[in-house]
Amino acid sequence: MEIRVIPDEILRMKTKKMKDISEADKKLFEDMFTLMKENEVEGVGLAAPQVGVPRRFVVIELDDFREVLINPQWEPMGKEKDEDIEGCLSVPGVYGPVERFKKIRVSFTDALGEKRTLKLDGLLARVVQHETDHLDGILFIDKITDWDRIEVLPLALRYPGVVDLLKEHEK
């Protein structure tokens, strides 16, 4: 299993809802947790399309929060937004400002098949919004608020799709 990088077409696909959770799915969840932590740039979230699976789930591990969110749906709690720098394992070496809701409520099914709802804020709310965007074929680069403020690490230059993206946004 490997992380898909732009311009891989699966990253732009809308995913299909999951109806059940198999033992193979549970192994996939664990493999995804491992993959994002063993990546050259350690991640805090990974969506199924990023590993070539067009299904509606994400894994998130941030501080003490470690969860599989199956068929997640979120809504803002209030209108307050915050802009911060984001990056993505599928757009390696590129970081830029993105505006997101500060507080959200997310409903999902967990890896045990239990329906749950959580109220989240701060970085965890941002990560959930970022990862669930992947399930609809949306990447953080689609939401960058100011391309003049992006940061590009040398790592980006190893990926032709990332280089092409940067050329599109050159002044």
Buried (B, 14 or more C-beta within 10 A) or exposed (E): EEBBBBEBEBBBBEBEEBEEBEEEBEEBBEBBBEBBEEBEEEBBBBBBBBBEBEBBBBBBBBEEBEBBBBBBEBEBBEEEEBEEEBBBBBBBBBBBBBEBBBBBBBBBBEBEEEEBEBEBBEBBBBBBBBBBBBBEBBBBBEBBEEBEEBEBEEEBEEBEBBBEBBEEEEE
